[in-house]
Structures are given as C-alpha cells and as structure tokens.
Amino acid sequence: MKPSTTFSRFLPRRATAFALLTGAVIVACAVSVPPSGGPEDTSPPKVAATVPARDSSGVGVTSPIAITFSDDMTRARVERSVTVNPAITFDRVGWEGRTLVIHPGGELQRDTTYVVRVKPGYRDNHGVVSKASYEFAFATGASLDTARVEGKVQFKREPSGRAVVRCFRLPRPDDFDAAVARPDRETTSATDGTYRLRYLPANDARFVLFAFVDVNGNGLLDTPGEPFLAHPDTVLLSAAVPVVTAVDFAIIDPNEPAVVSGTVSNETGIDSVRASVLIVAVSDSTRAPLYGLCSEAGAFEFARVPVGAYVVRAFLDLRADSTCGTYVCPDSSAAPCLEPCAETPDTLRVEPGAAVTVPRLVLHRKESP
C-alpha cells in the first residue's frame, strides 16, 4: 500500500530528522506552552487519523505507523502508550506537528494482520488527559483477519474492569511463559468485565489465553503483586467457527479468603438450641477458631475463611461456652452430660477464593462420661 501524499514526508527519507536510541527512540522536544486567550480547552485529545488507515489491507511491509491527534500534544513518552501486536521493535520515533510517526525496526511480516492500540493516559498541551483507548488494525496481506474471542474476567467473584487479556498463537517453544512472552493480541476488559480479542486468523489457528489484573494500570504484569490466570483450554478458530464466546476467567487473589458452607443434622431429639459450628485451624494454634450458629434448617456458611487446613466441628452448645464439652444433665445434678458433637473425619484444605462444601455432619445424643 502506497502511503498517502499527506503522510509521504514521514517515510524513511526523513530518517535523519530523528535521533536513534538503542532500537527505540525518545525524541527530545521543546517545552510546550498552552496558548493564551480564549476559553480553556477541557476536552480530552483523541486520535484523529492514522496511517495505515483503519482496517486497510495490502499495506507495504516497510510502511511507517503514523498517529495524528486532535490537539497539540505533550510529546514526552507518548510512544510508550502505543502497542503493536504482533509485537514489533520501534526503530525511529518522531513528531511532525500533531502526528507521532513510528518506523518499525525492519520489515513487517507479510500476510499478517497488525493491531495498534493507543492506551489511555496521553495528554495535550493543556494538560487534559485522555481516558479512552484507541485501536486500529491493518493487514500486509490481501484481507484483514476478522475472527475473535470473547468472554468475561472476574476478580474476587466480581467483574473486573482492570484486567488485561492476551492471546498467544500455538505452537510455542517448550519454555514458553505467558507471563513474560509477547502476545499476538492484547486487550483490556470493560467496566463490566467483558473483553473482546479481535482481528484473529480463522485458519484453524489455536491459541492460549492469559489474563491478569492490572492493579497499577501500566499495562504490564508486575509480579507478585498482580494476580493472573492462564485459561485451561486451548481456543481453536476456523472458517466454520470464527467466533468463540464465553472464554471466561475467574482470577483469584492468592490471599483471597474462601467460602465454607455445609449442613448439620440434629438427630438428638434436643431442639432447645440450634447447632453451633467451629472451624478450627490445624497447623496454626494462634489462629482463633471461627464460630457460628446454624439456621433452623441446619445450614451454615462462613464467608471469609483464610487459606489453610481446618477441622470443622458441629455441636449443641447446651452449656453456652462456644465449645464442645459437657453440660449439667437435666435429670441429675451429680454427673455432667456430654454435648452432642461431630467433626469432619479428614482435614479440610481451603484454597484461595474457593467455595468449599463440608460433608453433612450428624449429631447424636451421647452417654454421660
């Protein structure tokens, strides 16, 4: 694709206007001063035009990428807001008026669809910051890839509007690590947790998907502070199935508490009190047990159980001391009676964010000690 006359001045013959810096260039610019007079401009800057044009095909493999903004920009580090997938190196970066021009470090891949994203955070000379991202695609082949993958990201059981979702085309090397590898496509989730990876090939292409919660908003996975999750299933896109939906992620915080629930059957014939439940840590004697009362139907639920190993104990607290022990027998003041008590035979292991159901516990009347 031959560049338009408007942007022909951004081709490599102007390369001497840009300074090189180890494969990616940051151009020093004069300090921008907001214009004086007139009402203050409070509207955020936008992307007004691009080269290659949005959804264009037949783009030359030596084409630069030019992004024209609607306002005069604060130029420092704007190129850091620009990502290209599949990834390319930035050889020369410079400005012509309101237009940021990026020259790739080598030829683009042939017959490939590229997606360019301008992440939020760029600002104009008035200091107004854009909070919206902009995305456009172009193809070096005869047509644009149009397959897509959709789904939703949850974090701590709630929709996450701060997730980054990436996909990687297979095959990959044996030492492939999705946490550090460059993705073939990348997107961010909307406020309702939904995401859409677009412009994917549908030629029986297989992908693995990876998502993380971008806590600090820099678009990078920063471990160990940002939880992440690789989707367990490979996604296949074909001419027959070019769109795959409901590829969902439920990302767990390593410190996220679990929900533990279950039921207690009271077969003692004693109905003066409801059954009590204790969740006792096995390996940490300093951790106080969790205590609660069952409903009239015998159901219980603990919504914030820390990660660990536990024994769950149910009993009738006839002595009202929050533990399973003895009480004064109603027919004798001389000998105590044992409170009906039952506990899980096996240790209950609680993982982060899990929903654990305890096997039913049955209470029977016990003989006096």
C-alpha positions in Angstrom: 0.0 0.0 0.0 1.5 3.3 -1.0 1.3 6.0 1.7 -0.9 9.0 1.1 0.6 12.3 0.0 -0.3 13.8 3.3 2.0 11.4 5.2 4.6 10.8 2.5 7.0 13.1 4.4 7.1 10.5 7.2 8.9 7.9 5.0 12.5 6.9 5.7 14.0 9.8 3.6 13.3 11.9 6.7 15.1 9.5 8.9 17.9 12.0 9.7 15.3 14.1 11.5 15.1 11.5 14.2 17.7 10.6 16.8 18.5 6.9 17.4 18.5 5.4 20.9 19.2 1.6 21.0 16.3 0.3 18.9 13.7 2.6 20.4 13.9 6.4 20.2 12.7 9.0 22.5 12.9 12.4 20.9 13.7 15.4 23.0 11.1 18.2 22.4 10.9 21.8 23.3 8.7 22.7 26.3 5.1 23.1 25.1 3.3 26.2 26.3 -0.5 26.4 26.3 -1.9 29.1 24.0 -3.1 32.3 25.7 -6.5 33.8 25.4 -9.9 32.3 24.8 -11.8 29.7 26.9 -9.8 26.9 28.4 -9.9 23.7 26.4 -11.1 20.9 28.7 -11.9 18.3 26.1 -9.5 15.3 26.1 -7.4 14.7 23.0 -8.4 12.0 20.5 -6.8 10.1 17.7 -8.0 11.9 14.5 -6.3 9.9 11.7 -3.8 7.0 11.2 -1.5 5.6 8.6 -2.1 2.9 7.6 -5.8 3.7 7.6 -8.1 1.8 9.9 -9.0 -1.7 8.6 -6.9 -1.2 5.5 -5.2 -4.1 3.6 -2.4 -4.5 1.2 -0.1 -2.4 3.4 3.5 -2.4 2.4 5.9 -4.2 4.7 8.1 -1.1 5.0 5.3 1.3 5.9 5.6 3.5 9.0 2.9 3.9 11.5 1.6 7.4 11.9 -1.0 8.6 14.5 -2.4 12.1 14.3 -4.0 13.5 17.4 -6.8 16.1 17.5 -4.8 18.6 19.6 -1.2 19.7 20.1 0.3 17.1 22.4 2.6 16.9 25.3 5.0 14.8 23.4 7.2 13.2 26.1 6.8 9.5 26.3 3.6 9.3 24.2 5.1 6.4 22.2 5.0 4.4 25.4 1.3 4.4 25.2 1.4 2.7 21.8 1.5 -1.1 21.5 1.6 -3.2 18.3 0.6 -6.8 18.1 2.2 -9.0 16.8 5.0 -7.1 18.5 7.5 -5.0 16.5 10.5 -3.0 17.5 10.4 0.7 17.2 13.5 1.9 15.2 12.8 5.6 14.9 10.1 7.7 16.6 9.4 11.4 15.9 6.8 14.1 15.6 5.5 16.2 12.7 3.1 18.7 14.2 0.3 16.7 15.9 1.4 13.4 14.3 3.5 10.7 16.0 5.5 8.7 13.5 6.9 5.3 14.3 9.3 3.5 11.9 9.5 -0.3 12.6 12.9 -1.8 13.1 12.8 -4.0 9.9 10.1 -5.1 7.6 6.7 -6.1 8.8 5.6 -9.7 8.4 3.9 -10.5 5.2 0.2 -11.7 5.1 -0.2 -10.6 8.7 -2.9 -8.5 10.4 -1.5 -6.0 12.9 -3.4 -4.3 15.7 -2.2 -0.9 17.1 -3.5 0.2 20.4 -3.1 3.7 21.9 -3.6 3.2 25.7 -5.2 5.9 27.8 -3.0 8.4 29.6 -1.7 10.6 26.8 -2.3 14.4 27.3 -2.5 17.5 25.3 -0.7 20.8 25.8 -3.5 22.0 28.1 -2.7 19.1 30.4 -6.0 17.3 29.6 -5.6 13.5 29.8 -7.3 11.0 27.5 -9.0 8.2 29.5 -10.1 6.3 26.4 -8.0 3.9 24.4 -8.0 3.7 20.6 -7.4 0.7 18.4 -7.0 0.2 14.7 -5.9 -2.7 12.5 -4.3 -3.1 9.2 -3.1 -6.0 7.1 0.0 -6.6 5.0 -2.0 -9.3 3.1 -4.9 -9.0 0.8 -7.5 -9.1 3.6 -7.9 -8.4 7.2 -8.3 -11.2 9.8 -11.8 -10.9 11.4 -12.1 -13.8 13.9 -12.5 -13.0 17.5 -12.6 -14.4 21.1 -14.9 -13.0 23.8 -15.5 -13.6 27.4 -15.6 -12.0 30.9 -13.0 -11.6 33.6 -13.9 -11.8 37.3 -11.7 -11.0 40.2 -12.7 -11.8 43.8 -16.0 -13.0 42.3 -16.8 -9.6 40.9 -16.4 -8.3 37.3 -13.0 -6.8 36.8 -12.6 -3.6 34.8 -8.8 -3.6 35.3 -7.9 -6.8 33.5 -5.5 -7.3 30.6 -6.2 -10.3 28.4 -3.6 -11.7 26.0 -3.6 -14.5 23.5 -0.7 -16.4 22.0 -0.8 -18.5 18.9 0.4 -22.0 19.0 2.8 -23.8 18.7 5.2 -22.2 21.1 8.6 -23.2 22.4 8.7 -25.7 25.3 10.0 -22.9 27.6 7.1 -20.6 26.7 5.9 -18.5 29.6 2.7 -16.5 29.0 3.7 -14.1 31.9 6.6 -12.7 30.0 6.1 -13.6 26.3 4.9 -11.0 23.7 1.3 -11.7 22.8 -0.2 -11.9 19.3 -3.2 -9.9 20.5 -4.0 -8.0 23.7 -7.0 -6.1 25.0 -8.4 -4.7 28.3 -11.7 -5.5 30.0 -14.6 -3.1 30.1 -16.1 -2.0 33.4 -18.5 -4.9 33.4 -15.5 -7.3 33.0 -16.2 -8.2 29.3 -13.4 -8.4 26.8 -13.0 -9.0 23.1 -9.9 -10.0 21.2 -10.4 -9.1 17.6 -8.7 -9.4 14.2 -7.6 -13.0 14.8 -7.0 -15.5 12.0 -9.6 -18.2 11.4 -7.4 -20.7 9.5 -7.6 -23.5 12.1 -5.4 -21.3 14.4 -5.0 -22.5 18.0 -4.5 -20.0 20.9 -3.8 -20.0 24.6 -5.3 -17.1 26.6 -3.8 -15.4 29.6 -5.3 -12.6 31.8 -4.1 -10.5 34.8 -5.4 -7.8 36.9 -3.5 -4.6 36.1 -3.6 -3.1 39.6 -1.3 -0.2 38.8 -2.6 0.5 35.3 0.7 0.3 33.5 -0.4 -2.4 31.1 2.4 -4.8 32.3 2.2 -7.8 34.5 4.1 -6.9 37.7 4.5 -9.9 39.9 4.0 -10.9 42.7 1.5 -8.1 43.3 -0.8 -8.6 40.3 -2.9 -11.9 40.2 -3.0 -13.7 36.9 -4.5 -16.8 35.3 -3.9 -18.9 32.2 -7.1 -20.3 30.6 -7.1 -24.1 30.9 -8.5 -24.8 27.4 -7.0 -24.1 24.0 -9.1 -21.9 21.7 -9.5 -23.1 18.1 -10.6 -20.6 15.4 -11.6 -21.9 12.0 -13.7 -20.9 9.0 -16.6 -22.9 10.4 -16.2 -21.3 13.9 -14.6 -17.8 13.5 -16.1 -16.5 16.8 -15.6 -18.2 20.2 -17.5 -16.8 23.2 -17.7 -17.4 26.9 -14.0 -17.8 27.3 -14.1 -16.6 30.9 -11.6 -16.0 33.6 -12.1 -16.2 37.4 -8.8 -14.7 38.7 -8.1 -15.5 42.4 -6.1 -13.3 44.7 -3.6 -15.6 46.5 -4.7 -14.0 49.8 -8.4 -14.1 48.9 -10.5 -15.9 51.6 -12.7 -18.8 50.8 -16.4 -19.6 51.5 -17.0 -22.6 53.6 -20.6 -24.0 53.9 -22.5 -27.1 54.8 -25.4 -28.6 56.9 -25.8 -30.2 60.3 -28.4 -32.8 61.0 -29.6 -32.8 64.6 -30.8 -36.3 65.5 -30.6 -35.9 69.2 -34.2 -35.0 69.9 -32.9 -31.9 71.7 -34.4 -28.9 70.0 -34.0 -26.2 72.6 -30.9 -24.8 70.8 -29.7 -24.6 67.3 -26.5 -26.4 66.3 -23.2 -24.4 66.5 -20.2 -24.8 64.2 -16.5 -24.2 64.9 -13.8 -24.1 62.1 -10.5 -24.8 63.9 -7.1 -24.3 62.2 -5.0 -27.5 62.3 -1.5 -26.1 61.9 -1.8 -22.7 63.5 -2.7 -22.7 67.2 -2.6 -18.9 67.4 -5.5 -18.5 64.9 -8.8 -18.2 66.7 -11.5 -20.6 65.7 -14.4 -19.3 63.6 -17.7 -19.7 65.3 -21.3 -19.5 64.0 -24.8 -20.8 64.5 -26.7 -22.9 62.0 -30.0 -21.8 60.6 -33.2 -23.5 61.8 -32.7 -25.9 58.9 -29.2 -26.7 60.0 -27.3 -24.7 57.2 -24.2 -22.7 57.9 -21.8 -20.6 55.9 -18.5 -18.8 56.7 -17.8 -16.1 54.0 -14.2 -15.2 54.9 -12.1 -18.3 55.8 -8.3 -17.7 55.3 -6.2 -20.1 53.3 -5.2 -23.1 55.5 -6.1 -26.5 56.9 -9.0 -27.0 59.2 -11.2 -29.3 61.2 -14.9 -28.4 61.1 -16.8 -29.3 64.3 -20.6 -29.1 64.9 -22.2 -29.4 68.4 -25.1 -28.4 70.5 -23.8 -25.7 72.8 -26.0 -26.6 75.8 -23.5 -25.1 78.3 -23.3 -21.9 76.2 -19.5 -21.7 76.3 -18.9 -21.9 72.5 -17.1 -25.2 72.6 -17.9 -28.9 72.5 -17.8 -30.2 76.1 -20.2 -31.1 78.9 -23.3 -29.7 80.4 -25.4 -30.3 83.5 -27.8 -33.2 82.8 -31.4 -32.1 83.2 -32.3 -35.2 85.3 -29.2 -35.3 87.5 -27.0 -32.6 89.1 -24.3 -35.1 90.1 -22.9 -36.2 86.8 -22.4 -34.0 83.7 -23.6 -35.0 80.2 -21.6 -34.8 77.0 -22.8 -32.2 74.5 -23.6 -33.8 71.1 -20.7 -33.2 68.9 -19.4 -34.3 65.4 -16.5 -33.2 63.3 -15.1 -33.9 59.8 -13.0 -37.1 59.7 -10.5 -35.6 57.3 -8.6 -32.3 57.3 -10.4 -29.6 55.3 -7.9 -27.8 53.0 -9.0 -24.3 52.0 -7.5 -22.7 48.9 -7.7 -19.0 47.9 -11.1 -18.0 46.8 -12.5 -21.5 46.9 -16.1 -22.4 47.6 -15.9 -25.4 49.9 -18.8 -27.6 50.9 -18.4 -29.6 54.1 -19.8 -33.1 54.1 -23.0 -33.3 56.2 -22.4 -33.5 59.9 -24.8 -35.6 62.1 -25.3 -35.0 65.8 -26.4 -37.9 68.1 -27.1 -37.9 71.8 -24.1 -39.1 73.8 -23.9 -41.1 77.0 -22.6 -39.4 80.2 -18.8 -39.8 80.7 
